[in-house]
Amino acid sequence: MRTQIEEFLHFLAVEKGYSKHTVAAYRNDLTQFLTYLAGEIISSWQAVGRVHILNYILYLKEREYASSTVARKVAAVKSFFHFLVADGVLQDDPTAAVDSPPVDKHLPRPLSPEEMTRLLAETAKSNTPKALRDWALLELMYATGMRASEVTGLDMDAVDLGAGTVRCLGKGNKERILPLYERAREALSAYLENGRARLLQGREATALFVNHRGRPLTRQGLWLIVKKYAAAAGIEREVTPHTFRHSFATHMLDGGAGLRELQQLLGHASISSTQVYTEISTRRKREAYDKAHPRA
């Protein structure tokens, strides 16, 4: 049974072009499912029926996973069985008549423009190599809405300051060209001229953003940088690299950007993924109105 899982993961990586992080998530979810089936004395995929899928969903809920986590794990199982049918391993898909579990809807919480201004201002309080890198890094994230993996995966040749663009490789290895506003170009120029070489100290690297050892900046390193400046700006709630993406999207809509335009900038495959930001924008406007017009 593990052989079929490995074949499926290979299919996702090679033919679908999924990132290593996405493939790893599928591996974890399917390994958990396989462990569950072993406890049910199931020794082949042909022996898995609809009742086993439904019982597995109940098992996940009993373990008090978040609804979004349950939905993701079930989606991984459904995708795997679709693969087994397409590959001829199975004739019938036991998940075909199983609905995906509902997800409790929690809207992302973007920073306000004022909070973002305060946070970005913290990076300009020093001109050390790391501060110049952090300034460029955070300005770029807010200017483009790129995912953490997309930002840390940038190489030097991805940035064209003359044209004011950055070339981003997103999910499924889909490339998109993103515009840079003036402040992001200024920050990147300062980092490239006075910061990056000092961090490298004579070492060679193709990565755009590097750490103090001259190695490519990791996602964990990016998370720590964001946390540091959010705390310095006095923002008490949790701020992550993805908060920058949410803030970019919400502020773009507030500024009059169209939904289709935003979908292309974010690299969403489906417009439904982008539509959540219209709800956030509407909620923010309603909250601002209520604040300005309190009830007697």
Number of C-alpha atoms within 10 A of each C-alpha: 10 11 8 15 19 13 13 21 22 15 15 18 17 11 10 13 16 19 16 12 10 16 18 14 14 23 17 14 19 21 14 13 19 20 12 16 19 12 10 10 10 15 13 12 16 15 11 15 13 14 12 17 19 15 12 17 17 13 14 18 14 9 9 11 12 13 16 15 15 24 19 18 21 25 18 19 19 20 13 20 22 17 19 21 14 13 12 9 13 15 11 15 20 22 23 11 8 14 12 15 14 10 13 9 9 8 12 16 17 23 21 13 13 8 15 20 12 17 22 19 14 18 22 15 11 11 15 15 21 20 18 24 26 25 26 26 24 23 25 22 22 23 23 24 26 25 21 19 17 16 25 21 19 20 16 13 11 16 20 14 16 7 10 14 17 21 17 23 19 20 18 15 12 11 12 15 15 19 18 22 15 13 14 23 24 15 21 26 15 18 26 18 12 16 23 22 17 17 20 17 11 9 11 10 15 12 17 22 27 22 17 14 11 19 16 19 19 17 17 11 14 22 15 14 18 22 17 14 20 22 15 15 18 11 16 9 10 11 19 16 24 19 20 27 23 23 23 24 29 27 19 19 19 17 9 8 13 11 18 14 13 21 18 16 17 22 22 15 13 11 14 11 12 20 14 17 24 15 14 20 18 14 13 17 13 12 12 11 11 11 10 9 9 7 6 3
